[in-house]
Amino acid sequence: MEDVETLRADVLAAIAAAGDLDGLEQARVAALGRKGRITELMKGLGAMAPEQRKTAGRALNVLKDEVANAIEARRAALADADLDSRLDEERIDVTLPTRPQPEGRIHPISQTTDEIVAIFGEMGFTVAEGPDIEDDWHNFTALNIPPDHPARQEHDTFYLHGSGTSGHADDDRPVLRTHTSPVQIHVMERTPPPLRIIVPGRAYRCDYDATHTPMFHQVEGLVVDESTHMGHLKGCLTDFCRAYFDVDDLPVRFRPSYFPFTEPSAEMDIGCTREGGKFRIGHGDDWMEILGCGMVNPKVLENCGIDPERYQGFAFGMGIERIAMLKYGIPDLRTFFESDLRWLRHYGFPALQVPSLVGGLDP
């Protein structure tokens, strides 16, 4: 039998000398392959005397394990070296300008949300957030929405299996929130007045066409203190619309309406004209409804543990996609969510120009 120590030295030297994975595979086959040196020796064990076979077999098994471990270690080292080489060759300087590659674009929903936050932020509003999955209490009951209201029907709302955490036994069914108003309830439950918040976020309803999608974006506003009145609401929303659409003399009007969570309630219209199927904001004799608003219903304040004899406030809500479509001339709501890069390149915004009232809303 070939000397085991000499064989070990030769095989380990061949493994260590392998400069790449192909060379390492050749060394493995030469030692452990079907006709490899160690394999041939293992085949000869049957012709040996019992004691000699026992001793030689033990030595060959130890050598076989040692060679296998050496091969795996060398393979790992070669793989690491190959990765290091690739990383060095494919290194990218992220500080270089994007040219000649096209730069990314901000989605109109994100841009419009930033514009809304910038305008209301100047008025002293802070941004509040809440969960997309609500219980029936926060989404409906606390907002004074009656049990037989159409919005609570299965055909209009996404209900989930399980139980919520509201603590109200009859109003604990989980639901994908149908508006961002539940966040107002959360804030009023945990924070004493005065309050001045806006709540941008996603909402969900069972609807899908050119002007409706199952998931959409809204922004709610809420002010609660001891002296707020309807005049403050009208002034706040008038200033917002004129700043957002960049029309200083934008005509506005408020029409009586009904919402369960406000009393009195109103819808706000802005002046516009229709030209070739498109709306031109601030010109003409036509009107377009843009948002709903009103004074917070005393029952809503009571449900949140706020004394309606001492405090009052106003609330409003609008669709973010809707006002983005009006301002930027986007004709179909569904295109906001179709992930078409051509659409985003056309309607998107530069990434580094954050809207503000000081620097301007439009990039």
C-alpha positions as CSV (number, residue, x, y, z in Angstrom):
1,M,0.0,0.0,0.0
2,E,1.2,3.5,-0.8
3,D,2.5,5.4,2.2
4,V,-0.5,7.2,3.7
5,E,1.6,10.1,5.0
6,T,3.1,10.7,1.5
7,L,-0.4,10.5,0.0
8,R,-1.7,13.0,2.5
9,A,1.0,15.5,1.8
10,D,0.5,15.2,-2.0
11,V,-3.3,15.5,-1.9
12,L,-3.3,18.4,0.6
13,A,-0.6,20.2,-1.5
14,A,-2.7,19.8,-4.6
15,I,-5.8,21.2,-2.8
16,A,-3.9,24.2,-1.5
17,A,-2.4,24.9,-5.0
18,A,-5.9,25.0,-6.6
19,G,-6.3,28.5,-7.9
20,D,-9.9,28.3,-8.8
21,L,-13.0,26.1,-8.4
22,D,-12.2,24.1,-11.5
23,G,-8.7,23.3,-10.3
24,L,-10.1,22.4,-6.9
25,E,-12.6,20.0,-8.6
26,Q,-9.7,18.3,-10.5
27,A,-7.8,17.8,-7.2
28,R,-10.9,16.3,-5.6
29,V,-11.5,13.9,-8.5
30,A,-7.8,12.9,-8.4
31,A,-8.1,12.0,-4.7
32,L,-11.7,10.9,-4.1
33,G,-13.1,10.3,-7.5
34,R,-14.1,6.9,-8.8
35,K,-10.5,6.2,-9.9
36,G,-8.8,8.5,-7.4
37,R,-5.8,7.6,-5.4
38,I,-7.6,7.3,-2.0
39,T,-10.5,5.4,-3.7
40,E,-8.1,2.9,-5.3
41,L,-6.5,2.2,-1.9
42,M,-9.9,1.7,-0.3
43,K,-10.6,-0.9,-3.0
44,G,-7.5,-2.8,-2.0
45,L,-8.5,-3.3,1.6
46,G,-10.3,-6.5,0.8
47,A,-7.1,-8.3,-0.1
48,M,-5.4,-7.6,3.2
49,A,-5.1,-9.7,6.3
50,P,-7.8,-8.8,9.0
51,E,-5.4,-6.9,11.3
52,Q,-3.7,-5.1,8.5
53,R,-7.1,-4.3,6.9
54,K,-8.3,-2.8,10.2
55,T,-5.3,-0.6,10.6
56,A,-5.1,0.5,7.0
57,G,-8.9,1.2,6.8
58,R,-8.8,3.3,9.9
59,A,-5.9,5.4,8.5
60,L,-7.6,5.8,5.1
61,N,-10.9,6.9,6.6
62,V,-9.1,9.5,8.7
63,L,-7.3,10.7,5.5
64,K,-10.5,10.7,3.5
65,D,-12.2,12.9,6.1
66,E,-9.3,15.2,6.3
67,V,-9.1,15.6,2.6
68,A,-12.9,16.3,2.4
69,N,-12.6,19.0,5.1
70,A,-9.7,20.6,3.3
71,I,-11.6,20.7,0.0
72,E,-14.6,22.4,1.6
73,A,-12.4,24.9,3.4
74,R,-10.5,25.7,0.1
75,R,-13.8,25.9,-1.8
76,A,-15.1,28.5,0.8
77,A,-11.9,30.5,0.5
78,L,-12.0,30.5,-3.3
79,A,-15.7,31.6,-3.2
80,D,-14.9,34.5,-0.9
81,A,-12.0,35.5,-3.0
82,D,-14.2,35.4,-6.1
83,L,-16.9,37.5,-4.4
84,D,-14.3,40.0,-3.3
85,S,-12.9,40.3,-6.8
86,R,-16.4,40.8,-8.3
87,L,-17.3,43.4,-5.7
88,D,-14.0,45.3,-6.5
89,E,-14.6,45.1,-10.2
90,E,-18.3,46.0,-10.0
91,R,-17.9,48.9,-7.5
92,I,-20.3,51.8,-8.0
93,D,-19.7,55.3,-6.9
94,V,-23.1,56.3,-5.5
95,T,-22.0,59.9,-5.3
96,L,-21.9,60.3,-9.1
97,P,-24.8,62.1,-10.8
98,T,-27.5,59.9,-12.3
99,R,-26.7,60.8,-15.9
100,P,-26.8,59.0,-18.3
101,Q,-29.2,56.9,-16.3
102,P,-32.7,58.4,-15.9
103,E,-33.4,59.8,-12.5
104,G,-36.3,58.6,-10.3
105,R,-39.5,60.4,-9.9
106,I,-41.8,61.1,-6.9
107,H,-45.3,59.7,-7.3
108,P,-48.1,62.3,-7.5
109,I,-49.8,60.9,-4.4
110,S,-46.6,61.4,-2.4
111,Q,-46.0,64.9,-3.8
112,T,-49.6,65.9,-3.1
113,T,-49.4,64.6,0.4
114,D,-46.3,66.6,1.0
115,E,-48.0,69.7,-0.4
116,I,-51.0,69.3,1.9
117,V,-48.7,68.8,4.9
118,A,-46.7,71.9,4.0
119,I,-49.8,74.1,3.8
120,F,-51.5,72.9,6.9
121,G,-48.2,72.8,8.7
122,E,-47.9,76.5,8.3
123,M,-51.3,76.8,9.9
124,G,-50.1,74.9,13.0
125,F,-51.4,71.5,12.2
126,T,-49.4,68.4,13.1
127,V,-49.6,65.0,11.3
128,A,-51.2,62.1,13.1
129,E,-51.3,58.4,12.0
130,G,-53.3,55.3,12.9
131,P,-53.7,51.6,11.9
132,D,-55.2,50.6,8.6
133,I,-57.1,47.8,10.3
134,E,-59.7,49.2,12.7
135,D,-62.6,47.9,14.8
136,D,-66.2,48.8,14.2
137,W,-66.2,51.1,17.1
138,H,-63.5,53.5,15.9
139,N,-64.5,53.3,12.2
140,F,-68.2,53.7,12.6
141,T,-69.9,53.8,16.0
142,A,-67.7,56.4,17.7
143,L,-68.2,58.6,14.6
144,N,-72.0,58.6,15.2
145,I,-72.6,56.4,12.1
146,P,-75.8,54.5,12.7
147,P,-76.0,50.7,12.4
148,D,-78.2,50.8,9.3
149,H,-75.9,53.2,7.4
150,P,-75.0,52.0,3.9
151,A,-71.3,52.4,4.6
152,R,-71.6,49.6,7.2
153,Q,-72.9,47.0,4.7
154,E,-70.8,44.1,3.4
155,H,-71.1,45.3,-0.2
156,D,-69.3,48.5,0.6
157,T,-66.8,47.6,3.3
158,F,-64.0,45.1,3.7
159,Y,-64.7,43.2,7.0
160,L,-62.1,40.8,8.4
161,H,-62.5,37.7,10.5
162,G,-61.6,37.8,14.2
163,S,-62.3,40.3,17.0
164,G,-61.0,43.8,17.6
165,T,-59.6,45.5,20.7
166,S,-62.0,48.4,21.2
167,G,-63.5,47.0,24.4
168,H,-67.0,47.6,23.1
169,A,-68.5,44.1,22.8
170,D,-70.9,45.0,20.0
171,D,-68.4,47.0,18.0
172,D,-65.4,44.8,17.9
173,R,-65.4,43.4,14.3
174,P,-62.2,44.2,12.5
175,V,-62.5,46.2,9.3
176,L,-60.2,47.9,6.8
177,R,-60.8,51.5,7.6
178,T,-63.2,53.2,5.1
179,H,-61.8,56.6,5.9
180,T,-59.0,58.2,8.0
181,S,-61.5,59.6,10.5
182,P,-60.9,56.8,13.0
183,V,-57.5,58.4,13.7
184,Q,-59.4,61.4,15.0
185,I,-61.1,59.2,17.5
186,H,-57.8,57.7,18.7
187,V,-56.3,61.1,19.1
188,M,-59.2,62.5,21.0
189,E,-59.3,59.5,23.3
190,R,-55.7,59.8,24.4
191,T,-55.0,63.5,24.0
192,P,-56.9,66.3,25.8
193,P,-57.8,69.5,23.8
194,P,-56.8,71.8,22.3
195,L,-56.1,69.7,19.2
196,R,-55.1,70.6,15.7
197,I,-54.2,67.6,13.5
198,I,-54.3,66.4,9.9
199,V,-54.4,62.7,9.1
200,P,-53.1,61.6,5.6
201,G,-53.3,57.9,4.9
202,R,-54.9,55.0,3.0
203,A,-58.6,54.0,3.1
204,Y,-60.4,51.0,1.6
205,R,-63.8,50.5,0.0
206,C,-65.4,47.9,-2.3
207,D,-65.4,49.9,-5.5
208,Y,-63.4,50.1,-8.8
209,D,-63.9,52.2,-11.8
210,A,-62.4,55.4,-13.5
211,T,-63.1,57.4,-10.3
212,H,-63.0,54.8,-7.6
213,T,-60.4,52.2,-6.4
214,P,-60.5,49.6,-3.6
215,M,-57.6,51.4,-2.0
216,F,-57.2,55.2,-2.1
217,H,-55.8,58.0,0.0
218,Q,-57.5,60.6,2.1
219,V,-56.5,63.4,4.4
220,E,-58.7,64.4,7.4
221,G,-58.3,67.5,9.5
222,L,-59.5,68.1,13.0
223,V,-59.5,71.2,15.3
224,V,-60.9,71.0,18.9
225,D,-60.7,73.9,21.4
226,E,-63.0,76.2,23.4
227,S,-63.5,78.9,20.8
228,T,-63.4,77.4,17.3
229,H,-66.4,78.2,15.1
230,M,-67.6,77.8,11.5
231,G,-65.9,81.0,10.4
232,H,-62.5,79.5,11.3
233,L,-63.4,76.4,9.3
234,K,-64.3,78.4,6.2
235,G,-61.2,80.6,6.5
236,C,-58.9,77.6,7.0
237,L,-60.2,75.7,4.0
238,T,-60.4,78.8,1.7
239,D,-56.7,79.6,2.4
240,F,-55.8,75.9,1.8
241,C,-57.5,75.7,-1.6
242,R,-56.0,79.0,-2.7
243,A,-52.5,78.0,-1.7
244,Y,-52.8,74.5,-3.1
245,F,-54.1,75.5,-6.5
246,D,-52.0,78.7,-6.5
247,V,-55.0,80.9,-7.3
248,D,-55.1,83.9,-5.0
249,D,-58.7,84.9,-5.8
250,L,-60.1,81.3,-6.2
251,P,-63.9,81.5,-5.8
252,V,-65.2,79.1,-3.1
253,R,-68.6,78.4,-1.6
254,F,-70.0,76.2,1.1
255,R,-73.3,74.3,0.7
256,P,-75.3,72.7,3.5
257,S,-74.9,68.9,3.6
258,Y,-75.1,66.0,6.0
259,F,-72.5,63.8,7.6
260,P,-73.2,61.8,10.8
261,F,-70.0,63.0,12.5
262,T,-70.5,66.7,11.9
263,E,-73.3,69.2,12.7
264,P,-73.8,71.4,10.9
265,S,-72.2,69.9,7.8
266,A,-71.2,71.4,4.5
267,E,-69.6,70.6,1.2
268,M,-67.0,73.0,-0.3
269,D,-67.1,73.9,-4.0
270,I,-64.4,75.7,-5.9
271,G,-64.9,77.8,-9.1
272,C,-63.9,76.2,-12.4
273,T,-64.7,75.9,-16.0
274,R,-64.7,72.8,-18.2
275,E,-62.6,72.9,-21.4
276,G,-62.5,69.9,-23.7
277,G,-63.4,67.5,-20.9
278,K,-60.8,69.0,-18.5
279,F,-61.3,71.4,-15.6
280,R,-59.6,74.8,-15.4
281,I,-59.5,75.8,-11.7
282,G,-60.3,79.4,-10.7
283,H,-61.9,80.5,-14.0
284,G,-65.5,80.4,-15.3
285,D,-68.9,80.2,-13.8
286,D,-69.1,76.4,-12.9
287,W,-68.6,74.9,-9.5
288,M,-66.9,71.6,-8.4
289,E,-67.3,69.9,-5.1
290,I,-63.9,69.2,-3.6
291,L,-64.4,68.2,0.1
292,G,-66.7,67.7,3.0
293,C,-66.5,69.5,6.3
294,G,-68.5,70.7,9.4
295,M,-68.5,71.3,13.1
296,V,-67.7,68.2,15.1
297,N,-70.9,66.5,16.3
298,P,-71.2,66.8,20.1
299,K,-72.0,63.0,20.2
300,V,-68.5,62.3,18.7
301,L,-66.9,64.4,21.4
302,E,-68.9,62.6,24.1
303,N,-67.8,59.2,22.7
304,C,-64.2,60.3,23.1
305,G,-64.6,61.5,26.6
306,I,-64.5,65.3,25.7
307,D,-67.1,67.6,27.3
308,P,-69.2,69.1,24.4
309,E,-70.4,71.9,26.8
310,R,-66.9,73.2,27.0
311,Y,-65.2,72.2,23.7
312,Q,-66.2,72.4,20.1
313,G,-64.3,72.0,16.9
314,F,-64.4,71.4,13.1
315,A,-63.3,68.6,10.9
316,F,-62.9,68.1,7.1
317,G,-61.8,65.4,4.7
318,M,-60.8,65.2,1.1
319,G,-59.4,62.6,-1.4
320,I,-55.8,63.1,-2.1
321,E,-56.0,61.5,-5.6
322,R,-59.0,63.7,-6.4
323,I,-57.2,67.0,-5.8
324,A,-54.1,65.7,-7.5
325,M,-56.1,64.8,-10.6
326,L,-57.6,68.3,-10.6
327,K,-54.3,70.2,-10.1
328,Y,-52.2,68.1,-12.5
329,G,-54.7,67.1,-15.1
330,I,-54.7,63.3,-14.5
331,P,-57.8,61.9,-16.2
332,D,-58.1,58.3,-14.7
333,L,-57.8,57.4,-11.0
334,R,-56.8,53.8,-11.8
335,T,-53.5,54.9,-13.4
336,F,-52.2,56.0,-9.9
337,F,-51.9,52.3,-9.0
338,E,-50.9,50.6,-12.3
339,S,-47.1,51.0,-11.8
340,D,-46.6,52.3,-15.4
341,L,-43.1,53.9,-15.5
342,R,-44.1,55.9,-18.6
343,W,-47.0,57.4,-16.6
344,L,-44.7,58.1,-13.6
345,R,-42.1,59.8,-15.8
346,H,-44.8,62.0,-17.2
347,Y,-46.7,62.9,-14.0
348,G,-43.9,62.4,-11.5
349,F,-41.8,65.0,-9.7
350,P,-38.1,65.6,-9.1
351,A,-36.9,63.7,-6.1
352,L,-35.0,66.4,-4.2
353,Q,-37.3,69.4,-4.4
354,V,-39.5,69.1,-1.3
355,P,-42.6,71.3,-1.5
356,S,-42.9,74.2,1.0
357,L,-44.7,77.5,1.1
358,V,-41.4,79.2,1.3
359,G,-39.7,77.5,-1.7
360,G,-43.0,76.8,-3.6
361,L,-45.3,73.8,-3.9
362,D,-44.6,73.0,-7.5
363,P,-41.0,71.8,-8.4
